[in-house]
């Protein structure tokens, strides 16, 4: 299955957000940030991940639909 380049970018950004959120939860308290602040920041970043994933799906669907509209 060939995933379009634009969709791959969105998927990579989504994965980056999940990893960044994990990093915030795991390392944030150890470097001196208050637990409550880290929880808010981590959740905010993690909530963006599904949105970015949906944008990747949308980009993939648009790319697949383009050849059909030219017929």
LUMKE-656741 format. One record per atom (N, C-alpha, C, O): residue in one letter; residue number from 1; y, x, z; atom name. Coordinates in Angstrom, 1 decimal. Example, Ala and Ser with C-alpha at 12.3 -4.5 7.8 and 13.67 -1.06 7.14 Angstrom:
LUMKE-656741
@r:A	k:1	py:-5.7	px:13.2	pz:7.8	a:N
@r:A	k:1	py:-4.5	px:12.3	pz:7.8	a:CA
@r:A	k:1	py:-3.3	px:13.2	pz:7.8	a:C
@r:A	k:1	py:-3.3	px:14.2	pz:8.5	a:O
@r:S	k:2	py:-2.2	px:12.8	pz:7.1	a:N
@r:S	k:2	py:-1.1	px:13.7	pz:7.1	a:CA
@r:S	k:2	py:0.0	px:12.9	pz:7.9	a:C
@r:S	k:2	py:1.1	px:13.4	pz:8.0	a:O
END
This chain:
LUMKE-656741
@r:X	k:1	py:-1.2	px:0.8	pz:0.0	a:N
@r:X	k:1	py:0.0	px:0.0	pz:0.0	a:CA
@r:X	k:1	py:1.2	px:0.9	pz:0.0	a:C
@r:X	k:1	py:1.4	px:1.8	pz:0.8	a:O
@r:X	k:2	py:2.1	px:0.6	pz:-0.9	a:N
@r:X	k:2	py:3.3	px:1.4	pz:-1.1	a:CA
@r:X	k:2	py:4.5	px:0.7	pz:-0.4	a:C
@r:X	k:2	py:5.0	px:-0.3	pz:-0.8	a:O
@r:X	k:3	py:5.0	px:1.4	pz:0.7	a:N
@r:X	k:3	py:6.1	px:0.8	pz:1.5	a:CA
@r:X	k:3	py:7.4	px:1.4	pz:0.9	a:C
@r:X	k:3	py:7.5	px:2.6	pz:0.8	a:O
@r:X	k:4	py:8.4	px:0.5	pz:0.5	a:N
@r:X	k:4	py:9.7	px:1.0	pz:0.0	a:CA
@r:X	k:4	py:10.4	px:2.0	pz:1.0	a:C
@r:X	k:4	py:10.2	px:1.9	pz:2.2	a:O
@r:X	k:5	py:11.2	px:2.9	pz:0.4	a:N
@r:X	k:5	py:11.9	px:3.9	pz:1.2	a:CA
@r:X	k:5	py:12.8	px:3.2	pz:2.2	a:C
@r:X	k:5	py:12.9	px:3.7	pz:3.3	a:O
@r:X	k:6	py:13.6	px:2.2	pz:1.8	a:N
@r:X	k:6	py:14.5	px:1.5	pz:2.7	a:CA
@r:X	k:6	py:13.8	px:0.9	pz:3.9	a:C
@r:X	k:6	py:14.3	px:1.0	pz:5.0	a:O
@r:X	k:7	py:12.6	px:0.3	pz:3.7	a:N
@r:X	k:7	py:11.9	px:-0.2	pz:4.8	a:CA
@r:X	k:7	py:11.3	px:0.8	pz:5.7	a:C
@r:X	k:7	py:11.3	px:0.7	pz:6.9	a:O
@r:X	k:8	py:10.9	px:2.0	pz:5.1	a:N
@r:X	k:8	py:10.4	px:3.1	pz:6.0	a:CA
@r:X	k:8	py:11.5	px:3.6	pz:6.9	a:C
@r:X	k:8	py:11.2	px:3.9	pz:8.1	a:O
@r:X	k:9	py:12.7	px:3.6	pz:6.4	a:N
@r:X	k:9	py:13.8	px:4.0	pz:7.3	a:CA
@r:X	k:9	py:14.0	px:3.1	pz:8.5	a:C
@r:X	k:9	py:14.2	px:3.6	pz:9.6	a:O
@r:X	k:10	py:13.9	px:1.8	pz:8.2	a:N
@r:X	k:10	py:14.1	px:0.9	pz:9.3	a:CA
@r:X	k:10	py:12.9	px:1.0	pz:10.3	a:C
@r:X	k:10	py:13.1	px:0.9	pz:11.5	a:O
@r:X	k:11	py:11.7	px:1.2	pz:9.8	a:N
@r:X	k:11	py:10.6	px:1.3	pz:10.7	a:CA
@r:X	k:11	py:10.7	px:2.6	pz:11.6	a:C
@r:X	k:11	py:10.4	px:2.6	pz:12.7	a:O
@r:X	k:12	py:11.2	px:3.7	pz:11.0	a:N
@r:X	k:12	py:11.4	px:4.9	pz:11.7	a:CA
@r:X	k:12	py:12.4	px:4.8	pz:12.8	a:C
@r:X	k:12	py:12.3	px:5.3	pz:13.9	a:O
@r:X	k:13	py:13.5	px:4.1	pz:12.5	a:N
@r:X	k:13	py:14.6	px:3.8	pz:13.5	a:CA
@r:X	k:13	py:14.0	px:3.0	pz:14.6	a:C
@r:X	k:13	py:14.3	px:3.2	pz:15.8	a:O
@r:X	k:14	py:13.1	px:2.0	pz:14.3	a:N
@r:X	k:14	py:12.5	px:1.1	pz:15.3	a:CA
@r:X	k:14	py:11.7	px:2.0	pz:16.2	a:C
@r:X	k:14	py:11.7	px:1.8	pz:17.4	a:O
@r:X	k:15	py:10.8	px:2.9	pz:15.7	a:N
@r:X	k:15	py:10.0	px:3.8	pz:16.5	a:CA
@r:X	k:15	py:10.8	px:4.7	pz:17.3	a:C
@r:X	k:15	py:10.5	px:4.9	pz:18.5	a:O
@r:X	k:16	py:11.9	px:5.2	pz:16.8	a:N
@r:X	k:16	py:12.8	px:6.0	pz:17.5	a:CA
@r:X	k:16	py:13.4	px:5.3	pz:18.7	a:C
@r:X	k:16	py:13.5	px:5.9	pz:19.8	a:O
@r:X	k:17	py:13.8	px:4.0	pz:18.5	a:N
@r:X	k:17	py:14.3	px:3.2	pz:19.7	a:CA
@r:X	k:17	py:13.3	px:3.0	pz:20.8	a:C
@r:X	k:17	py:13.6	px:3.1	pz:21.9	a:O
@r:X	k:18	py:12.1	px:2.8	pz:20.4	a:N
@r:X	k:18	py:11.0	px:2.6	pz:21.4	a:CA
@r:X	k:18	py:10.8	px:3.9	pz:22.2	a:C
@r:X	k:18	py:10.7	px:3.9	pz:23.4	a:O
@r:X	k:19	py:10.8	px:5.0	pz:21.5	a:N
@r:X	k:19	py:10.6	px:6.3	pz:22.1	a:CA
@r:X	k:19	py:11.8	px:6.7	pz:23.0	a:C
@r:X	k:19	py:11.7	px:7.2	pz:24.1	a:O
@r:X	k:20	py:13.0	px:6.4	pz:22.5	a:N
@r:X	k:20	py:14.3	px:6.6	pz:23.3	a:CA
@r:X	k:20	py:14.3	px:5.8	pz:24.6	a:C
@r:X	k:20	py:14.7	px:6.2	pz:25.6	a:O
@r:X	k:21	py:13.8	px:4.5	pz:24.5	a:N
@r:X	k:21	py:13.7	px:3.7	pz:25.6	a:CA
@r:X	k:21	py:12.7	px:4.2	pz:26.6	a:C
@r:X	k:21	py:13.0	px:4.2	pz:27.8	a:O
@r:X	k:22	py:11.6	px:4.7	pz:26.2	a:N
@r:X	k:22	py:10.6	px:5.3	pz:27.1	a:CA
@r:X	k:22	py:11.2	px:6.5	pz:27.7	a:C
@r:X	k:22	py:11.0	px:6.7	pz:28.9	a:O
@r:X	k:23	py:11.9	px:7.3	pz:27.0	a:N
@r:X	k:23	py:12.5	px:8.5	pz:27.5	a:CA
@r:X	k:23	py:13.5	px:8.2	pz:28.6	a:C
@r:X	k:23	py:13.6	px:8.9	pz:29.6	a:O
@r:X	k:24	py:14.3	px:7.1	pz:28.4	a:N
@r:X	k:24	py:15.3	px:6.7	pz:29.3	a:CA
@r:X	k:24	py:14.6	px:6.3	pz:30.7	a:C
@r:X	k:24	py:15.1	px:6.7	pz:31.7	a:O
@r:X	k:25	py:13.6	px:5.5	pz:30.6	a:N
@r:X	k:25	py:12.8	px:5.1	pz:31.8	a:CA
@r:X	k:25	py:12.2	px:6.3	pz:32.5	a:C
@r:X	k:25	py:12.2	px:6.4	pz:33.7	a:O
@r:X	k:26	py:11.6	px:7.2	pz:31.7	a:N
@r:X	k:26	py:10.8	px:8.3	pz:32.3	a:CA
@r:X	k:26	py:11.7	px:9.4	pz:32.8	a:C
@r:X	k:26	py:11.4	px:10.0	pz:33.9	a:O
@r:X	k:27	py:12.7	px:9.8	pz:32.1	a:N
@r:X	k:27	py:13.5	px:11.0	pz:32.5	a:CA
@r:X	k:27	py:14.8	px:10.6	pz:33.2	a:C
@r:X	k:27	py:15.3	px:11.4	pz:34.0	a:O
@r:X	k:28	py:15.4	px:9.5	pz:32.9	a:N
@r:X	k:28	py:16.7	px:9.1	pz:33.5	a:CA
@r:X	k:28	py:16.8	px:9.3	pz:35.0	a:C
@r:X	k:28	py:17.8	px:9.9	pz:35.4	a:O
@r:X	k:29	py:15.9	px:8.7	pz:35.8	a:N
@r:X	k:29	py:16.1	px:8.9	pz:37.2	a:CA
@r:X	k:29	py:16.0	px:10.4	pz:37.7	a:C
@r:X	k:29	py:16.5	px:10.8	pz:38.7	a:O
@r:X	k:30	py:15.2	px:11.1	pz:36.9	a:N
@r:X	k:30	py:15.0	px:12.5	pz:37.3	a:CA
@r:X	k:30	py:16.2	px:13.4	pz:37.0	a:C
@r:X	k:30	py:16.4	px:14.5	pz:37.6	a:O
@r:X	k:31	py:17.1	px:13.0	pz:36.1	a:N
@r:X	k:31	py:18.3	px:13.8	pz:35.9	a:CA
@r:X	k:31	py:19.6	px:13.2	pz:36.6	a:C
@r:X	k:31	py:20.7	px:13.6	pz:36.3	a:O
@r:X	k:32	py:19.3	px:12.2	pz:37.5	a:N
@r:X	k:32	py:20.4	px:11.8	pz:38.4	a:CA
@r:X	k:32	py:21.1	px:10.5	pz:38.1	a:C
@r:X	k:32	py:22.0	px:10.1	pz:38.8	a:O
@r:X	k:33	py:20.6	px:9.8	pz:37.1	a:N
@r:X	k:33	py:21.2	px:8.4	pz:36.8	a:CA
@r:X	k:33	py:20.6	px:7.4	pz:37.8	a:C
@r:X	k:33	py:19.4	px:7.5	pz:38.1	a:O
@r:X	k:34	py:21.4	px:6.4	pz:38.2	a:N
@r:X	k:34	py:20.8	px:5.4	pz:39.1	a:CA
@r:X	k:34	py:19.8	px:4.6	pz:38.4	a:C
@r:X	k:34	py:19.8	px:4.3	pz:37.2	a:O
@r:X	k:35	py:18.8	px:4.2	pz:39.1	a:N
@r:X	k:35	py:17.6	px:3.4	pz:38.6	a:CA
@r:X	k:35	py:18.1	px:2.2	pz:37.9	a:C
@r:X	k:35	py:17.6	px:1.8	pz:36.8	a:O
@r:X	k:36	py:19.0	px:1.4	pz:38.4	a:N
@r:X	k:36	py:19.5	px:0.2	pz:37.8	a:CA
@r:X	k:36	py:20.2	px:0.4	pz:36.5	a:C
@r:X	k:36	py:19.9	px:-0.3	pz:35.5	a:O
@r:X	k:37	py:20.9	px:1.5	pz:36.4	a:N
@r:X	k:37	py:21.6	px:1.8	pz:35.1	a:CA
@r:X	k:37	py:20.6	px:2.2	pz:34.0	a:C
@r:X	k:37	py:20.7	px:1.7	pz:32.9	a:O
@r:X	k:38	py:19.6	px:3.0	pz:34.4	a:N
@r:X	k:38	py:18.5	px:3.3	pz:33.5	a:CA
@r:X	k:38	py:17.7	px:2.1	pz:33.0	a:C
@r:X	k:38	py:17.4	px:2.0	pz:31.8	a:O
@r:X	k:39	py:17.5	px:1.2	pz:33.9	a:N
@r:X	k:39	py:16.8	px:0.0	pz:33.5	a:CA
@r:X	k:39	py:17.6	px:-0.8	pz:32.5	a:C
@r:X	k:39	py:17.0	px:-1.3	pz:31.5	a:O
@r:X	k:40	py:18.8	px:-0.9	pz:32.7	a:N
@r:X	k:40	py:19.7	px:-1.7	pz:31.8	a:CA
@r:X	k:40	py:19.8	px:-1.0	pz:30.4	a:C
@r:X	k:40	py:19.7	px:-1.6	pz:29.4	a:O
@r:X	k:41	py:20.0	px:0.3	pz:30.4	a:N
@r:X	k:41	py:20.1	px:1.1	pz:29.2	a:CA
@r:X	k:41	py:18.7	px:1.0	pz:28.4	a:C
@r:X	k:41	py:18.7	px:0.8	pz:27.2	a:O
@r:X	k:42	py:17.7	px:1.3	pz:29.1	a:N
@r:X	k:42	py:16.3	px:1.2	pz:28.5	a:CA
@r:X	k:42	py:16.0	px:-0.1	pz:27.9	a:C
@r:X	k:42	py:15.5	px:-0.2	pz:26.8	a:O
@r:X	k:43	py:16.3	px:-1.2	pz:28.6	a:N
@r:X	k:43	py:16.0	px:-2.5	pz:28.1	a:CA
@r:X	k:43	py:16.9	px:-2.8	pz:26.9	a:C
@r:X	k:43	py:16.4	px:-3.4	pz:25.9	a:O
@r:X	k:44	py:18.1	px:-2.4	pz:26.9	a:N
@r:X	k:44	py:19.1	px:-2.7	pz:25.8	a:CA
@r:X	k:44	py:18.6	px:-2.0	pz:24.5	a:C
@r:X	k:44	py:18.6	px:-2.6	pz:23.5	a:O
@r:X	k:45	py:18.1	px:-0.7	pz:24.7	a:N
@r:X	k:45	py:17.6	px:0.0	pz:23.5	a:CA
@r:X	k:45	py:16.3	px:-0.6	pz:23.0	a:C
@r:X	k:45	py:16.1	px:-0.8	pz:21.8	a:O
@r:X	k:46	py:15.4	px:-1.0	pz:24.0	a:N
@r:X	k:46	py:14.1	px:-1.6	pz:23.6	a:CA
@r:X	k:46	py:14.3	px:-2.9	pz:22.9	a:C
@r:X	k:46	py:13.5	px:-3.3	pz:22.1	a:O
@r:X	k:47	py:15.3	px:-3.7	pz:23.3	a:N
@r:X	k:47	py:15.5	px:-5.0	pz:22.7	a:CA
@r:X	k:47	py:16.0	px:-4.9	pz:21.2	a:C
@r:X	k:47	py:15.8	px:-5.8	pz:20.4	a:O
@r:X	k:48	py:16.5	px:-3.7	pz:20.8	a:N
@r:X	k:48	py:16.9	px:-3.5	pz:19.5	a:CA
@r:X	k:48	py:15.8	px:-3.2	pz:18.6	a:C
@r:X	k:48	py:15.8	px:-3.4	pz:17.3	a:O
@r:X	k:49	py:14.7	px:-2.7	pz:19.1	a:N
@r:X	k:49	py:13.5	px:-2.2	pz:18.3	a:CA
@r:X	k:49	py:13.0	px:-3.4	pz:17.4	a:C
@r:X	k:49	py:12.7	px:-3.2	pz:16.3	a:O
@r:X	k:50	py:12.7	px:-4.6	pz:18.0	a:N
@r:X	k:50	py:12.2	px:-5.6	pz:17.1	a:CA
@r:X	k:50	py:13.1	px:-6.1	pz:16.0	a:C
@r:X	k:50	py:12.7	px:-6.4	pz:14.9	a:O
@r:X	k:51	py:14.4	px:-6.0	pz:16.4	a:N
@r:X	k:51	py:15.4	px:-6.4	pz:15.4	a:CA
@r:X	k:51	py:15.4	px:-5.4	pz:14.2	a:C
@r:X	k:51	py:15.4	px:-5.8	pz:13.0	a:O
@r:X	k:52	py:15.3	px:-4.1	pz:14.5	a:N
@r:X	k:52	py:15.2	px:-3.1	pz:13.4	a:CA
@r:X	k:52	py:13.9	px:-3.2	pz:12.6	a:C
@r:X	k:52	py:13.9	px:-3.0	pz:11.4	a:O
@r:X	k:53	py:12.8	px:-3.6	pz:13.3	a:N
@r:X	k:53	py:11.5	px:-3.8	pz:12.6	a:CA
@r:X	k:53	py:11.6	px:-5.0	pz:11.7	a:C
@r:X	k:53	py:11.1	px:-4.9	pz:10.5	a:O
@r:X	k:54	py:12.3	px:-6.0	pz:12.1	a:N
@r:X	k:54	py:12.5	px:-7.2	pz:11.2	a:CA
@r:X	k:54	py:13.3	px:-6.8	pz:10.0	a:C
@r:X	k:54	py:13.1	px:-7.3	pz:8.9	a:O
@r:X	k:55	py:14.3	px:-5.9	pz:10.2	a:N
@r:X	k:55	py:15.1	px:-5.5	pz:9.0	a:CA
@r:X	k:55	py:14.2	px:-4.7	pz:8.0	a:C
@r:X	k:55	py:14.4	px:-4.7	pz:6.8	a:O
@r:X	k:56	py:13.3	px:-3.9	pz:8.6	a:N
@r:X	k:56	py:12.3	px:-3.2	pz:7.7	a:CA
@r:X	k:56	py:11.5	px:-4.2	pz:6.9	a:C
@r:X	k:56	py:11.2	px:-3.9	pz:5.7	a:O
@r:X	k:57	py:11.0	px:-5.2	pz:7.6	a:N
@r:X	k:57	py:10.2	px:-6.2	pz:6.9	a:CA
@r:X	k:57	py:11.0	px:-6.9	pz:5.8	a:C
@r:X	k:57	py:10.5	px:-7.1	pz:4.7	a:O
@r:X	k:58	py:12.3	px:-7.2	pz:6.1	a:N
@r:X	k:58	py:13.2	px:-7.9	pz:5.1	a:CA
@r:X	k:58	py:13.4	px:-6.9	pz:3.9	a:C
@r:X	k:58	py:13.3	px:-7.4	pz:2.8	a:O
@r:X	k:59	py:13.6	px:-5.7	pz:4.2	a:N
@r:X	k:59	py:13.8	px:-4.7	pz:3.1	a:CA
@r:X	k:59	py:12.6	px:-4.6	pz:2.2	a:C
@r:X	k:59	py:12.7	px:-4.5	pz:1.0	a:O
@r:X	k:60	py:11.4	px:-4.7	pz:2.8	a:N
@r:X	k:60	py:10.2	px:-4.6	pz:2.1	a:CA
@r:X	k:60	py:10.0	px:-5.8	pz:1.2	a:C
@r:X	k:60	py:9.6	px:-5.7	pz:0.1	a:O
@r:X	k:61	py:10.3	px:-7.0	pz:1.8	a:N
@r:X	k:61	py:10.2	px:-8.2	pz:1.0	a:CA
@r:X	k:61	py:11.2	px:-8.3	pz:-0.1	a:C
@r:X	k:61	py:10.8	px:-8.8	pz:-1.2	a:O
@r:X	k:62	py:12.4	px:-7.9	pz:0.1	a:N
@r:X	k:62	py:13.4	px:-7.9	pz:-1.0	a:CA
@r:X	k:62	py:13.0	px:-6.9	pz:-2.1	a:C
@r:X	k:62	py:13.1	px:-7.3	pz:-3.3	a:O
@r:X	k:63	py:12.4	px:-5.8	pz:-1.7	a:N
@r:X	k:63	py:12.0	px:-4.8	pz:-2.7	a:CA
@r:X	k:63	py:10.9	px:-5.4	pz:-3.6	a:C
@r:X	k:63	py:10.8	px:-5.2	pz:-4.8	a:O
@r:X	k:64	py:9.9	px:-6.1	pz:-2.9	a:N
@r:X	k:64	py:8.8	px:-6.7	pz:-3.6	a:CA
@r:X	k:64	py:9.2	px:-7.8	pz:-4.5	a:C
@r:X	k:64	py:8.6	px:-8.1	pz:-5.5	a:O
@r:X	k:65	py:10.3	px:-8.5	pz:-4.1	a:N
@r:X	k:65	py:10.7	px:-9.7	pz:-4.8	a:CA
@r:X	k:65	py:11.5	px:-9.3	pz:-6.1	a:C
@r:X	k:65	py:11.6	px:-10.1	pz:-7.1	a:O
@r:X	k:66	py:12.2	px:-8.2	pz:-6.1	a:N
@r:X	k:66	py:13.0	px:-7.7	pz:-7.2	a:CA
@r:X	k:66	py:12.3	px:-7.7	pz:-8.5	a:C
@r:X	k:66	py:12.8	px:-8.3	pz:-9.5	a:O
@r:X	k:67	py:11.1	px:-7.2	pz:-8.7	a:N
@r:X	k:67	py:10.4	px:-7.2	pz:-10.0	a:CA
@r:X	k:67	py:10.0	px:-8.6	pz:-10.4	a:C
@r:X	k:67	py:10.0	px:-8.9	pz:-11.6	a:O
@r:X	k:68	py:9.7	px:-9.5	pz:-9.4	a:N
@r:X	k:68	py:9.4	px:-10.9	pz:-9.8	a:CA
@r:X	k:68	py:10.6	px:-11.6	pz:-10.4	a:C
@r:X	k:68	py:10.4	px:-12.5	pz:-11.2	a:O
@r:X	k:69	py:11.8	px:-11.3	pz:-9.9	a:N
@r:X	k:69	py:13.0	px:-12.0	pz:-10.4	a:CA
@r:X	k:69	py:13.4	px:-11.6	pz:-11.8	a:C
@r:X	k:69	py:14.1	px:-12.3	pz:-12.5	a:O
@r:X	k:70	py:12.9	px:-10.4	pz:-12.2	a:N
@r:X	k:70	py:13.2	px:-9.9	pz:-13.6	a:CA
@r:X	k:70	py:12.3	px:-10.4	pz:-14.7	a:C
@r:X	k:70	py:12.5	px:-10.2	pz:-15.8	a:O
@r:X	k:71	py:11.2	px:-11.2	pz:-14.3	a:N
@r:X	k:71	py:10.3	px:-11.7	pz:-15.3	a:CA
@r:X	k:71	py:10.9	px:-12.9	pz:-15.9	a:C
@r:X	k:71	py:10.2	px:-13.5	pz:-16.8	a:O
END
